[in-house]
Amino acid sequence: MRIVVPAGGIGGARFLRGLRAALGTGAPTTGEHSTESTVTVIGNTGDDITLFGLRICPDLDTVMYTLGGGIDEERGWGRADESFTVKEELAAYGMRPTWFGLGDRDTATHIVRAQMLAAGYPLSAVTEALCDRWKPGVRLIPMTDDQVETHVVVDEGEGPRAIHFQEWWIRHRAALPARQIVSVGAESSTPAPGVLKAIAEADAVILPPSNPVVSVGSVLGVPGIRDAMAAKTVVGVSPIIGGAPVRGMADACLAAIGVETDAGAVAEHLGADLLDGWLVDEADAGTEAAGIEVRSRPLYMSDPAATEALARAAVDLAVELSEAEG
Ligand code: FO1
């Protein structure tokens, strides 16, 4: 099977580990794809930020490290066995910002990326080069090679102002009410090379339990991607269980766009023209969303076996629905 997955950070990366196991693709050791199944990940780049002359791509790196075996499991982002000496030295020079967790090992990734971008390589080529080392066992393509950044409009009393998503997310823990979430540059961006082809050739598209606004939403916001996906069988996994996000602060993002933090409301937000199937947790059994086949099953990715079973269930539902569509 050829599966395409628009993915964001931690939840999406963990789901992809289960999907890779469920399909038996790309064992990271050999880096080879098994002949029968492939997974193409369309990575969110809206989280990207330029700091200290480095281009940092959190969601691309989280997928690459998680599937390549370099992730810090406890944090869910950045490298295992990490240190923060460069961060401390920058702070000693009075460099701003100090709120971003710039790891020493992670900095090597940012230097390679900054150097290749400066040499004129597009982000998709940089990502391919970085993945040559990590061998994630999936094909990882950024949603676009153009610069698209998620900025958040907040008002701390002196009137509305936009701050970068990372500042809102890390410095303010998304606690500053977001009046608007803007994907700066999205409207003039184009899908990266290979994105539309991968979608056209896919047997199914699976939306992982990533943030539906700033991760999956950002990918869908690149002109052309949502329409291409809507033409395929699409199954999503709810990132909301029992009215709360499983991890992260998707509720703060959903509030910003006026969508209720509810498994059914997120499915309806994504739209029946896009979604064919939607997996919700047993806590949300009975959820209905017009025009969408909703099924309930355990959604917590509590261990690798549970994650693989969840991914298998998503694939099975996609096969069932695509056969039903005929
Ligand atoms: N998330 C944090 O909560 N605190 C951090 O200091 C932090 C640093 C960081 C560095 C590199 C990287 O790839 C990700 C990092 N993240 C951090 C996660 C990042 O904010 C992601 O964009 C979110 O997890 C949303 O996907």
Boltz pocket constraint, residues with backbone or C-beta under 6 A from the ligand:
constraints:
  - pocket:
      binder: B
      contacts: [[A, 8], [A, 9], [A, 10], [A, 47], [A, 56], [A, 57], [A, 58], [A, 59], [A, 61], [A, 62], [A, 77], [A, 78], [A, 99], [A, 100], [A, 101], [A, 102], [A, 103], [A, 106], [A, 166], [A, 169], [A, 170]]
      max_distance: 6.0
